[in-house]
Amino acid sequence: MDVRELSDDDCRLAHAAMRELRPQVGHEPAFVDRVRSQFTHGYRLIGAFDGEHEHAVSVAGFRIDEKLAWGRHVYIDDLSTLPEGRGKGGATALLRWIDAAAAAEGITEVHLDSGVQPERQAAHRLYFAEGYRIGSYHFQKVLGEG
């Protein structure tokens, strides 16, 4: 797998894989606009390419952040693989790329959240295999609903 960082010019190559995880991103033009907006807030996007397709088969969106609880860290917002790319090492390559990028910045922690629905179990196995552990619960409250 070839892993590379995507820019304003080629972030569209992440659309198909990202839509697997985030169907709400909509069609490609809306996705590109949203990603470009997030780039201005420190979001970075990488893709794993298998050499057979123009688009990325796996993608990860992340940012470098700093919090009182964790200090300076990397937070992975999104990690997604197309069904035909699963089990081929793309997501693993992306996680390892992020680890190396974090280490190069002197960052010692990488964080992510993952849903607990049954279809996320394969992702959880990957996270455990790559050294992640469950460090906390993530709570959310939707405002403005009845």
C-alpha positions in Angstrom: 0.0 0.0 0.0 1.2 3.5 -0.9 0.2 6.0 1.8 0.2 9.7 1.1 -1.2 12.8 2.5 -4.0 14.4 0.5 -4.4 18.1 -0.3 -7.0 20.6 -1.5 -6.3 19.3 -5.0 -6.7 15.6 -4.5 -8.9 15.2 -1.4 -11.7 13.9 -3.6 -9.7 10.7 -3.9 -10.8 9.9 -0.3 -14.6 10.4 -0.9 -15.6 6.8 -1.7 -13.8 5.3 1.3 -14.9 8.0 3.7 -18.5 7.6 2.6 -18.4 4.0 3.9 -18.0 5.4 7.5 -19.6 8.7 7.1 -22.5 8.4 4.6 -23.7 11.9 5.7 -20.8 13.5 3.8 -23.0 13.3 0.7 -21.8 13.6 -2.9 -18.2 14.3 -3.8 -18.5 18.1 -4.3 -20.0 18.6 -0.8 -17.4 16.3 0.7 -14.6 18.2 -0.9 -16.0 21.5 0.3 -16.3 20.1 3.8 -12.8 18.7 3.9 -11.3 21.9 2.6 -13.0 23.8 5.3 -11.7 21.4 7.9 -8.2 21.7 6.5 -8.3 25.4 7.7 -8.8 24.0 11.2 -5.8 21.6 11.2 -7.5 18.5 9.8 -5.3 16.3 7.8 -6.3 13.5 5.4 -4.2 10.6 4.3 -5.1 7.7 1.9 -3.8 4.2 1.3 -3.7 3.4 -2.4 -3.5 -0.1 -3.8 -2.2 0.7 -7.3 -5.3 -0.8 -8.9 -7.7 2.2 -8.3 -7.3 5.9 -8.6 -9.1 6.5 -5.3 -7.9 5.6 -1.9 -9.0 2.2 -0.6 -8.5 3.3 3.0 -8.5 6.8 4.4 -7.8 8.5 7.8 -8.5 12.0 8.9 -6.7 13.3 11.9 -5.4 16.4 13.7 -2.7 17.4 16.1 -4.3 18.9 19.2 -3.5 19.8 22.8 -5.7 19.3 25.8 -5.2 19.6 29.5 -6.0 15.9 29.9 -3.6 14.5 27.3 -1.2 17.3 26.5 -0.1 17.4 22.8 -1.6 14.5 20.9 -2.9 13.2 17.6 -6.7 12.6 17.4 -7.9 10.4 14.6 -11.4 11.7 13.6 -12.0 9.2 10.8 -10.6 5.8 9.7 -12.5 4.0 6.9 -11.8 1.3 4.3 -13.9 0.3 1.2 -15.4 -3.2 1.5 -13.2 -4.5 -1.3 -10.1 -3.2 0.5 -10.7 -4.7 3.9 -8.1 -7.2 5.2 -5.4 -5.9 2.8 -3.4 -3.8 5.2 -4.6 -0.3 4.2 -5.9 0.8 7.6 -2.9 -0.7 9.4 -0.6 1.2 7.0 -2.5 4.4 7.8 -2.3 3.9 11.6 1.4 3.3 11.4 1.9 6.3 9.2 0.1 8.4 11.8 2.2 6.9 14.5 5.4 7.9 12.6 4.1 11.4 12.0 3.2 11.8 15.7 6.7 10.6 16.7 8.4 12.9 14.3 6.5 15.8 16.0 7.5 14.6 19.5 4.0 13.4 20.2 3.6 10.4 22.4 -0.1 9.7 22.3 -2.6 8.9 19.6 -6.3 8.9 20.4 -9.5 7.9 18.6 -13.2 7.1 19.3 -15.0 4.2 17.8 -18.6 3.3 17.8 -19.7 0.2 19.8 -22.2 -1.2 17.2 -21.5 -4.8 16.1 -20.3 -3.8 12.6 -17.3 -2.0 14.3 -15.9 -5.2 15.8 -13.3 -5.7 13.1 -12.1 -2.2 13.6 -11.8 -2.8 17.3 -9.7 -5.9 16.7 -7.4 -3.8 14.5 -7.1 -1.1 17.2 -6.2 -3.7 19.8 -3.7 -5.4 17.5 -2.0 -2.0 16.9 -1.6 -1.3 20.6 -4.7 0.8 21.4 -6.6 0.3 24.6 -9.9 1.5 25.9 -9.1 4.6 27.9 -12.5 6.2 28.5 -16.1 6.4 27.6 -17.2 9.1 25.2 -20.6 10.6 26.0 -22.6 12.8 23.7 -25.8 14.9 24.1 -27.7 16.0 21.1 -29.1 19.5 21.8 -32.4 20.8 20.5 -34.3 17.5 20.2 -37.6 17.0 21.9 
